[in-house]
Amino acid sequence: MSAIIAPSILSANFGKLYEEIEMINNSEAGWFHVDVMDGVFVPNISFGFPLMKPLKEKATKTLDVHLMIVDPDRYIKTFADAGAHVLTVHYEACTHLHRTLSEIRNQGMLAGVALNPHTPVSLLKDILPLCDLVCLMSVNPGFGGQKFIENTYNKTKELKAMIVAAGLSTKIEIDGGVSLDNAKLLTDAGADVLVAGNTVFASENPSETISKLLNLTK
């Protein structure tokens, strides 16, 4: 089964946002990946609800929202109302992760947990049944275009073994440095969703690049 390709809107050309959204709609991508950064949890600021409005209006595919912010509990309902289908919070940002994931699900969204590169997957053992998705950061979060961290392959394999052992259907998402060179290696290791930013939007033909990524994972 092929992976879900989730182009990251953070890398899109905001000067022609509606065209970029339409390109993804018409491509073989499965999801839109939306990175929300607050300048506190990560050293960068991206976008928030103003961007969610055109996405909710125009996007015809799953909106996969990744909150790289402190105290994400404050915004769970707001993102649900803004159209998010998947809402991912960071393990490192949540003091009461069980409560946070439960509330995401209560608001009708799929619940995701993201792990920074230094955070071991073993810490998710007790919370895994509440995770519809686990996002493994394969770069340090905050900026696009960073070099892929090779240990991600080992983390993906370890997490996949945990999911299988628990009899769960949790999806594994890889975010950061995904390319035509490592897409197959990642899915072979157990990844289900590949977030691609610069690889897609910096290419001459983004839609064709999405197709190439998808074909590599079949």
N, C-alpha and C positions, 0 to 999 in steps of 0.2 A: 504493500500500500504506500502510495507516495505521500510526501510530507505536505503540510500546509505552508505556503509561502505567504509571509506577512510583511509587505513593504512598509518601511518606517517613514511616516509622513514628516518626521523631523528633517529628513534629507531632501524633501521635495522643494520645488521652486515655488515659494509663496506668492510670487508675482503672478503666477498662473495656477493658483490652487485648484480652481474648478476643473481645469484641464487635466491636472495631475490626478484628481479624484476620478474623473471619467476614464482616464487611462487605466487605473487600477480596476475600476468597475468592469471594463471590457477585456481585461487580461485574465490569465489563468491563476492569479493570486486568489487565495481563499479569505484572507483577513486584511484589514487595515490595522497597522500597529501605531499607537498614539502615545508618545512619550511626554509625560507631564513632569516638569522639573521646577523646584521652588527656589533654587539658589542657596538652600540651607542643607538639605540632605545630600545634594550633589552640587559641585561648584559651577552650576550653570542654570540659567532660567530659560524655559522653552515657551510653552503656551498653556492655556487653560480652557475655560468654557467658551470664549469667543471662537476658537477653532472647532469645538464640538458642534456648534450650531450648523455650519455648512456641511460637516461630515454627516450629521444626523439627517439633514435634508437631502443630500446628494448621494451618499455612499449606499451601495446596494449589497454590501458584504459585512461580515462580522466586524464590529469595532472593538479592538483589543487594546484596552487602555492600561498603560503601565505607569503607576504613580511612584515617582522618585521624589517623595516629599515626606516631611515629618508630620506626625499626627494625621494620617490619612482618614481616620474614622470620621473626622468633621465633614468629609466631602462624599461619603459613600452614596447617600441618597441623591445628592446633587448630580453625581455622575450617572447614576441610574436614570434620572430624569433627562439627562443630556443625551442619552442614547447608547451608553456603553453596554456591550453584551458580555464582555469579559473584563473584570477589574482586578488588576494585580497590584499587591502591596509588597513592600520589602520586609523580609524577616527582621532586618536590622532596625526598622523604624517602628515596629509594633510591640508594645509591652504586653498586650493581651491579645495575642494572635488568634486564639480560638474564637474570642468574641468578635474580632474584626471579620474573620472569614465567614462566621455564621451570619453576620449582618449583611455582608455582600450577597450571600445566597438568599437571605430573607427579602432583599430588594430585587430579586429576580435575575441576578447576573451570575455568571460562572465566576468562581473565586480562585484567584491565582496568588502564588507567593513567589517572589523573586529573591535569589540569593546572590550576594556579591561574590567576586572570585575567591575571597579568603574564607567564606563561610562554608563549612562542610555540610554535605547533604544529610548526614546522619542526624543532624539536629531536627529534621522534619519527621522523624519516625512516628512520634505521637500525634502529629497534626495532619499527616498525609491523607487520612480518610476525608478530611474536609477540603482538600486541595483538588480542584478540577484541573489545575494547571500549575506546573512549577517552571518558572523562568530562570534558567541558569545564565548569569551574566558572564560572557566570555571576554569582556573587557571591563575595565573599571568604569562604572556608570558616570555619565555627565556629558560626554562629548562623542560625536560620531567620528568615524575614520580611524579608530585606534587599532593597534595590532592585536590579533586573536591570541588568547592565552591557551597554550597547548594542553594544559591540565584539564581543560573542559571535557575532553574525550573521556578521561577517567571518571570524572564526576558524573557524566551522562550515563556511563555504563553502571556505575554504582547505584545511581538513582533508579535506573530502569530495573535493576535487580530488586530493589526495595519495593517498587510498585508491583512487580509480578508476584513477589513473595506474599504481598498483602492482598492479592487478588483484586487490585484496583484498576481503573481505566484512566488514571491521571495522565494528562498529556505533558510531555517535556518540551519546553520552548528554549531555543538558544538565541541569545540577543547580544550581538556585537561581533564584528569581524567576519560575518558569514559571507562566503564568496563561492565562486564557481569551483575553486580548488578544494574546499573543505565540505561542501554540502553533502556529498555522498558519505564521507567519513562520519559526519555527524549523525546522519540518519541510520547508518550501519551501527553506530554506538547506541542508538535508541531514541534519537530526537524525533518529535512529531511535528513541531512547528519551527520554521526558520525565519527569523526577523532579518530582513535585508534592507539596509539604508543606502549607503554610498554605492554598493555593488549594483543596485538597481538604478538609482537616480543619476549617477555619474556616468552611466553607460550611454552609448549613442542611441540605442533602442531599448528603453526600459521594459517595454512589454515583452520583447523578445528575450531579454535577460531573465525575466520572471519565468518564462517558458523553459529556458535552459536550466534554471535552478530546479524547477519542478521535474523535468525529465531526468536529471541526475539522481533524483531520490526514488525513482520508480524501480 
